[in-house]
């Protein structure tokens, strides 16, 4: 039960506030369907339903957006993340989530002074040569004041709002419980994994609450951008920085939402700015795997010399090497209109456990990509193509892996910013050379050797663990804990898979034996040699290499044949 699992008594009061806001914004039916009204009534709270229809005439997406704005930082941030989930929500919902803002009244300096004094080890007027008492900006998590160091540098001081951590943690606990309840009460939500979505969101928001973590992100991205002199990342002043406050360079330039100031008369070339911005964001996504997850115009400044400055690295996206390779294949497939390559990646992401018709999904993807054959590269709108792809997944009740949603949002934002600067901007034209370069790098001998060695190590580790796993399996069987489920419709396929797995396992054991045996033979003196090495040891290693190549080829072909069988 939700009420019984709340972490603390004050969470119950917050739940009452949340339910009240939902009712007031015309979402009373959702409150009832989740069972919150009955649970709160049993806890002694009575909701006031007389205003339940106050905003009922508004579209549902608008009602939800207004409710989120009123509920505070955790819900606003959740909505901003959902603005990138076109795979989950229809366009009208994405548009409303995109309008969410976290601008709130600033906290008076007197209310911040005790916290600042503790973090800065002194009064701000003494620590800095100048400290502006009026903030530059105020948001739901932190507010920013301008200052000057005694050494003369102009800086900004970002201060976390007092008490915000406690509010956010309470909301995150409630969101977790609500997600679990939604999966039970609204079965249609289960394929979208609301609990996983909330867990990923909670990790991201907790990192954003740590203002020192934001600075670590900024320095990592600054190091990655060293090869691009036209990209500026504010310097961090660590002697003043901690979890509740950070100090960075003040960026003086044209804000990203004041494009009318970017003219040749003022020294700016908008085409060059669009190209520089595209190079930076593409490098973050395709090469580095660490991306500014919210590159909207408010976080970009244009500087003299056609340079760009990025600020606010509280929210970043991270991609593993494997995911970057998959994203690379997807983007290159879209750019070069290779329908099968796009379908392969999306089917891998979708999996086959959602009851979806994979053959129909593959046909839809191929039809979508095929429509762009013959279209010049400069006319392709990659952001729109990604939006359309996520819509296809949504229509088939599938969702993107959570670590990719922010990346696709960044791509769409990049294209929008580029076209705002230069109506003729094409992110495809900018991306194609980098994508092809990355593909060539992935197939260089050293890269192939490293991947082969990694696969061999995993195979040997599996072979080493096999006796223990078999022993555990037999123990469970003797204790009656072994459960076997067989889907008769796919019995032949299961048998074929077991046969292939057994063959590969046997080959892995032979390879391991050859490696161990050859290593021993190499240390034995005497006998025939080749190139100064013991002949039989050398032949053993050659056999192990050939066996390893066969094993990798077998695994690769098995994956492709499995996809073909799924589609049939």
N, C-alpha and C positions, 0 to 999 in steps of 0.2 A: 504493500500500500504506500501511496506517495507520502501521506502525512507522517506515517510511522518511520519513514526513512529519512526525513529531513534531518540535517546535521545539527541544527540548533533551533531553539524556540523562536529566535528572531527571524529565521527563514520563513516561518509560518506567516508572520506579519507581512513579509515581503511578497509571499505568494498571494495573500489577500489583496495587496496593492496591485500586483500584476493582473489578477482576475478582474479587479475593478476597472483598470484601464482598458482591458479588452472589452468588457461589457459596455463601457462608456463610448468606445469607438465602433460600436455596432457588431462586435464579434462575440456576442453572448452565446450564439449557437455553438461556436468552437469550445467555449468554456463548458457548456453542457455535455458536448460529445466526449470531451476528455474526462468527464466525471469530476471536475474541480468543484462545481457548485455543491454537490452532495458531500464531498470530503470536507470542504470548508464549513458547511453547515454542521457536520458532526463535531467539528473542532470549535464550534461556538461562534463562527463568523457568518453573518448574513449579508449576501450581496444585494445591492440595490438595483433592481432590474427596471425601475421606472424610466431610466434614461438610456435603456439598451438600444433604442432605435434613433437616438439623436443624430448619428452620422450614417444611418443605414442607407441613405440615398446615395452615398458615395460608392464608387467601385471598390470591390474587396481589396485590390492592391493598394489603393490610397488609404483605406482604413488601416491596413496592416502597417503601412509606412508611418502614418501619424501616431499609431500606438507605439511603435518602436522608438520614435523620437522622444515620446513622453517617458518611456520606461528607462532611458538612460544609457550610459556608455556601452555596457555589454551588448545590449540589443541593437544599438546603433552600429557597432562594429560588426555584429553578426549580419545585419542587413547589408552593410557595405561589402562583406565577403560574398553574400548571396547574389550581389549584383554581377558577379562574375560567373554565376552558375546557370548559364543559358541551357545547360543540359538538364536542369531541374525545373526551370520556371519559364513560362511563356514571355514573349517580348514585353507585354504591358507590365508584368511584375518586375522584370529586369529594369525597365525604365524608372519605375517608382523607387526601387532599391537604390538606383543610381542617384536619386535626388536626396537621399539621406545625408544629413550633415550633423556634425557634432559641435557646432558653435553654441556656446552657452555663456551666461554672464561670468565675467572674470571674478576670481576670488580676491578680495581686498588684500593688499600687501600685509596689513597687520595680522591677518589670519594665517599668512604664510611665514611670518617672520621667525617664529620659534623653530619651525622645521628648517628654514634656510640657515639660521644661526648654527644649528647642530650640524648640518651637512657641509657648510662652508667654513666652519670653525671661526666664525666671526660675523659681525653685522655686514650685510651686503654693501652698504655704503663705505665700509672700511676695506673690504676685500677687493672691491673694484674702484677704479678711479672715478667712474660714473656709473650709476645704476638707475635706470628709469623706473619710476614707481608704477607708471601706467603700462600695461602689457601691450605688446604688438598684436597678439592674437590669443584667444582662449578657446580651448576645446574641452571635451568631456573628461579626458585623462590628464591633460597638462595645459599649462599656459606659458607663454614666452615673453620675456622682458629683454630689452636691449641694454647693453652695458659696454664699458670700455675697460680693458685691463690697464694696470699701471705701466706696462711696457708699451702701451699705445694701440694695441689691436682692438678693433671693433668686434664685439661678440654678441651672441644671444645666449640667454640663460633660460633653459627649459626646466620648469618646476612641476613636479607631479602634484595633483590636487590632493589635499589631506583627506583621508578616509576613503579614497576611491578604491583602494585594494579590497577593503572589507565589503564594499557594495558589489564590486565585480565578482568576488569569490562567492558571495551568497547567490548572485544571479547565475553564475556558472553551475553551482550545485542544482539550482532549480531547473535550469535548462537541461541538465543531464537527466533529471527525473522526468521532466516533461517529454523529452525525446523517447525515453523508455516507455512512458505511458502512451505516447502517440503510436509507437510501433504495435502496441497491443490493441488499442482502441480503434486505430485507423490502419487496417491491414494493407491498404493500397500504398502506404508510405514505406513499408518495409524494404522494398527493393532499393530505395534511395538511402538506406542506412542512416537515419537521423542521429542515432547514438554515435556512430563513427564521425559524422559531420560535426557534432558538438564537441567530441573529444579533440579533434584536430583544431577546431576553433579555439577551444580553451587553451591549448598549448600555444597557439599563435598570440592570443590576447595576453597571456601571462608574460610572454617574452616582451610584448609591447609595453607592459607596465614597468619593466626594468629599463630605465633610461640609459644605464650603462651598456646594456645589451644593444640598444640602438646604435651607440657609438662604435661598438665592436663591429657591427654590420657595416657601418659607414667606412671604417678603416679597411675592412676586407674588400669592399667594392672599390675603394680608392686604389688599393694595390692592384686589383684586376684592371683598372682603367689607366695604368701608368703609360701604356702604349698609345693612348688617345689624348694628346695634349689639349684638345679642345673641350674636354670634359673636366669639370671642377666638382670636387667633393669637399665640403667644409672640413677644416682641420678641427680635431678634438683637443681640448685642454684637460688632460686627465687629472691634473692636480685639483681641479674643482668638481670632478665628475663622479657620480655614484648612482645608486639605484633610484634615488628620488630627485636628482638634479643632474643636468649635464650642461656643459659650456662648449659652444662651437663658434667658428667664424661666422660673422654676420655677412650675408650675401647681399651685395648691392647690385641690382640689375633690374631688367624689365620682367615683371611677373608673367608667368605663362598664360594668364588670362587677360593680358593687355596687348594683344597682337597688333593693335592699331599703332603702337609706338615703334614697331619694327619696320623701318623704311630705309631705303638706301641713303636718304639724307641724314639719318641718325647713325649710319655706319653698319647697318645690318643687311645681310642677304638672306632672305627667308628660305630660299632653296638650299643654301649651304647649311643653314640651321637644321632644316628637316633631315638632310643627309647625315649630319653629325649626330643628331638624336637617334636616328635609326641604327647607325653603327654601334652606338653605346648599348642600346636596349637589346639588339640582336646578339651582341657579344655576351651580355649577361645571360641571356636565355640559352643560346646554342653552345657557347664555349665554356662559360664559367659555372653554370648551374646555381648561381646565387643572384637573385633578381629583385630589383625594387618592385614590390608587388602592387604599388599604387601610384604609378607615374602619371597622375592627373595634372592638369595645368597648374594647380596650386602648389605643387611640389617641384616645379621647374622654373628656373630663372634664366634669362638670356643676357649674356655679358658681352662687353666689347670684344672685338676680334672674332665674332661669330662663335663664341663659346657658350656652353650650356652648363648650368650648375643644378645638380639634383640635391634635394634636402629631404629630411624626415625618412629615416630608414627603420622606423619602428616595426614595420611589417615587410618582411622579405619572403620570397619563395625559394625553396631549395629543391634541386633535382639531383637524383643519383645518376651515376654514369650510365646505368642501364636505361633509365627513363630518358636521359638526354639522347641516347641512341635511337630510342623509339620515337621521340619527338622529331628528331632529325629526319627519320624515314617518313614520318607523316607529312612534315612540311615540304620535303623534297618531292614527295608523291603528289601533293597538291600543286606545287609550282610547276612540275613537269607533266602534270595531268596523267599520272600513273595510277589508274583506278585500283589495280590489284594491290599495290603497295599500301595505299591508304586503307583499303578494306582489311588487309592483314593486321595492321596495327590496331585498328578500332575493334576488330573481333577479339584480338588478344586482350585488350582492355576490358571488353564487355564480358568475357568469360562465357561459359555455357550453362550456368546454373540459375538462370532467371526465367526459364521457360520461354525464351524468345525464339522466334523462327530465324535461325542464323542464315539460312539460304535467302530469305526475304530481305534481311538486313544487308547482306552482302550485295544483293541485286540493287537495293536502294542506293548504297554508297557508290557502286560502279556507275549507275545512271547519273548520279549527281556529279561525279568527277568528269564523266565523259562529255557532259554538256559544255565543258570549257575547252575541248579540243579545237584548235584553230584560233583561239583568242590570244592576241598579242600579250606578252608578259606585262607590259606597262599598263594594260587595261584590267588585269586581274586585281581584285580587291581581296587580299588574303584575310583581312579581319572579317569581312562578310562571309567568306568561305568557311572560316572556322566557326562562325556563329551558325551557319547553315548545317555544318557537320554536327554540332552539339544539339541542334534542333532535331536532327534525324535520330540521335541517341535518345533524346527525351521522348519522341513519339513512339519509340520502341521500348519505353520504360527502362532505359539503361542510364547509368550516370558515369561521368568521367572519374578516374582516380583522383582523390582529393588533392594530391600534390600538383596536378596539372591545371586545375581550375583557375588558380591565380595567374598561371603563366599565359593561358589563353586570354584572360582578361587583359594582361599586360600587352599582348600582341594587338588586341583590338584597340586599346588606348593609344598604342604607338601609331597605328594607322590613322586614327582620328586626329591626333596631334599633328602628324605629318601633313595630312591634307588641309588642316587648318592653317599651317604655315605656307604650304604650296599646293594649290588645287591639283597640280599635275603630279604630285608625289605618288610613287609606287613603292610600297615596301617590298614587293616581289623583286623588283629590279635591284634593290639594295641587298636583299637576302640571298638571291641565287648564287652569286660568287662565293659567299661565305659557306653556304650549305654544301656546295660541291667541294670546296676545300676541306670541310670537315669529313666528308665521305672519303676523300682520298687519304686523309690522315688516318682514318679508322682501318684502312686496309694496307697500311705500310707493314713491311715485314716485322718490325719490332712490335707494333700493336697486335698483329696476329699471333706472334710468339707469346706475348704476355697473356692473351686470352686463352691460348692453347694450354699454357702452363697452369693457369688458374683452373681450367676445366679438369686437367689431369689431377691436380691436387684435390679437387672436390671428389673425383672418382676414387682416388686412393683412400681418402677419408671415409667415404661410404663403405668401401670394402673392409676397412679396418673396424668399422662400427657394426658390420653385418652380424658377426657371431653373437655380440651382445643383444642385438635386436631380436635375433632368432630365439635366443635363450629366454628373453622376456616374453616373446610370443607364446612359447611352449608353456611357460609358467602360467600365463593368463588362461591358456586353453585348459590346463589341468584344474584351475580354480573355477572354471565355468564363466570366465569373464570375457571370452572371445566371442565377438559378434561379427557375423559375415552377412553382408547384404549384396544380393546379385540382382541386377536388372536384366531379366530374361530377354528383353527385346534387343539387348546389345551383348548377348552372351558370347557370340563369335568374336565381336570386336574386343571384348575383355580378354578372351583367350589369346587373341593375336598380340594384344598389348603385353600380356604376361610373358608370352613366348619371346617377344622382342626384348623385354626387360631382362629376362633370364640370359639371353644371348649376350646382351651388353654387359651384364654382371660377370658372366664367365670370361668375357674378353678383358674386363677390368682386372679380374683376379690374375689372368695370364700375364697382363702387362705388369702388374705389381710384382709377380714372381720373376719375370724377366729382368726388371729393374734391380731387384734385390740380388738375384743370382749373378747378374752381370757385374754388379758392384763387387761381389766377392771374388769373381774370376779375375777382375782387373788387378787385384792385389796379389795374385798368384804368379810367381816367377816361372819362366820357362814356357815351352810350347810355341806354336806358330804365332806370328804377329802380323799386323797390317798397320802401316804408318806408325810403327813403334808401339802399338797397343796390342794386348792379347786378342787374338783373332776371335775366340769364342765370346769373350766379353763384349767386343765391338759388335759382333753379329747380334748378341742379345739386346744391346741398346738400339740397334737399327730395327730389330723386330718390335721392340717396345714403342718406338716412334711411329712405325707403320700401323701398329695396332691402335695407338692413340688417335692417329688421323682417321682410321676406319671408324673408331668409336664416335668421334666428333661428327663425322659425316652421317653416321647412323642416327644419332640424336637429332641432327638438323633435319634429315629427311623424315624422321618419325613425327616431328612437330608439324611439318608441312602436310604430310599425309593425314595427320589427325585433324587438321583444319579442313582438308578436303572432305573427309568423312563426315564432319559435323555439318558441312554445307549440303551434303547429299541427302 
